[in-house]
Amino acid sequence: MGSVSIWHWIVVGIIVMLLFGRGKVSELMGDVAKGIKSFKKGMAEDDVSTATAQPTDPSKPVADQRQAAPAQAPSEHKAG
C-alpha cells in the first residue's frame, strides 16, 4: 500500500483518456506547450533587455538622492 507501479499509471491514463477524450487531452498538452514556449520567450527577452541596458559608470559620482531637511522656523516662545 502506498507503492505506485507502472500499472497504476497506465490505468489512470486510460481513465483520463476515456473521460476527456483524445481531442481534449491533446488540446490540453498543446496549451501547456504554448505556455512553456511563451515563458521561455519572456525569460529570453528579459535577459536581452537587461544585457542591453547601459550600466552606470562607477567612476562618476551619483547625485545624492536624499532631500535636505526643511529649515526650522524660529519659534515664537515668550520667556517669562
N, C-alpha and C positions, 0 to 999 in steps of 0.2 A: 504494500500500500504506500502511495507517495511516489513510487517509481513510475516514470512515464516512458514507455517504449515507443519505438517507431510505429508500431501497430496502432497505438492510441492516436498518434498524429495523423495517420492515414485515415482512420475512422472520422476524426474531427474534420479533416479536409473534405471527405466525401459528403458529410452532413452539410458543411458550408456550401459546397457546390450545389447540392440539392435545394437548399433553402434560397440561395441568392441567384442561382443560375450562372451559366458560363459568361454571359454578357456582363452581368453586374460585377463579377469578380475581376474580369479583365479591365473593365472601366475603372474600377477602384485602383487596381495596380497601375494603370496608366496615369491616374490622377496623382498617385504617390510619386511616380517617376517624374512627372512635371514639377511637383513641389520640390523634389530634391534638386532638379536641374535649376530651378529658379533660385533656390537657396545658394547653390554653388556660384551662380552668376552674380548674385548680390554680394557674396563674400569676395569674389574676384574684383568687382567694381569698387568695393570698399578698399581693398588693398591698393588698387591703382590710384584711387583718389588720395590716399594718404601718402603714397610714394611721390606723386606729382606736386603735392603741397610744398611751398617754399619754406624750409626750416628757417627759424630766426638765426641771425648771425650772433654767436655767443660773444664776439668781441665788441659788439655795440651795446651800450647801456640801455636797459629797458626803462622807460619812463615810470616813475613811482606812481602806482595806481591808488595809493591811499589819499584820502581827502584830508585837508588841513582842518583841525578842529575850529569851530567858529569862535571868533574872539568874544571874550566875556565883556559885556557892557558894565560900566562902573555901577556898583549898587548904590542906591539912594537911602541907605540906612542912616538915620539920625542918631547920633550918640547922645545919650543923656536923659 
